[in-house]
């Protein structure tokens, strides 16, 4: 089978955020069983560093996108003006407008004109806008995988939430406009698939999330009495959860018995200074080594949707996870290796329990759950089976999904 995959960020096992690591693992597993080409956005910094996806893909086209503006003065004003123009004129939500690229459309057109694909896979809602460019009923199967269950992060463009309500309306129109163009629509878990089915009135398949299986498993007995929160702090739910942990949970930990580490790009900018109970590590190059030093991962979630890749990553390393009901959504009714806690008191109690005693039983259950349900080979096999089923299905009517 020949596949063309479109991604809004570079998929690679060493990605700085969960979505990139997940897609890197999945595409590597797909490439072992099919021919996979990739068209992906990258940041100018990634291009300068010569970052590439992991080996195995046949052909890779990288398209530069604008990086977030962190400067002040005229540069910040100019960046804000460009955002306002996209917001006012493009008819797209703010974040989707940032990924509207004539260059990527040209690359996509060239790929489709020179190669014959069985399916084009658009990953994440940001790439749904390219479904119309993947041809009509005689072209490849058009596939959209929504990683957020139809619940995108709504952006503001000014102080006090200016523009947030308009952005929410634009997201609703975006879903109504582009999602029906997909011949196969997918989510990452059953809960999100059901929500999308009810919203769109059509069947939504499930392609489970997966992460690379690490060789080393954390020795919880030798690990430090620490609970770790990690993530890319450019993603809104992560600073929200980290502030909750630092301000409302950490003060409840008994001094000298348990500590909390918070790690990730921009974490030092998003959080107040470290305290006796909280250490803010910033970006850590070797996440596996960091997970090998802690007895638990704490990952409450208060916004967003989808499957939390950080939780799957911890489970793969044999590290128990403390999260709330939203964080555990999509992991099953009784997720192995996961402790559910909702309130600051309950989360603090769970941290102290898991850090003061090595929870080797939970760690073993976590690793077993990963090997059973979230290895990349299983996700790739599921994806190929869904594609083969869709390709064998009724022919797409002429003019359908224009």
Secondary structure, 3 states (H helix, E strand, C coil): CEEEEEECCCCCCCCCCHHHHHHHHHHHHHHCCCEEEEEEEEEHHHHHCCCCCCCCCCEEEEEEECCCCCCCCHHHHHHHHHHHHHHHHCCCCHHHHHCCCHHHHHHHHHHHHHCCCCEEEEECHHHHHHHHHHCCCCCCEEEEEECCCCCCCCCCCCHHHCCHHHHHHHHHHHHHHHHHHCCEEEECCHHHHHHHHHHHCCCCEECCCCCCCCCCCCCCCCCEEEEEEECCCCCHHHHHHHHHHHHHHHHHCCCCCCEEEEECCCHHHHCCCCCCCEEEEECCCCHHHHHCCEEEEECCCCCCCCCCHHHHHHHHCCCCEEECCCCCCCCCCCCCCEEECCCHHHHHHHHHHHHHCCCHHHHHHHHHHHHHHCCHHHHHHHHHHHHHHHHHCCCCCCCCCC
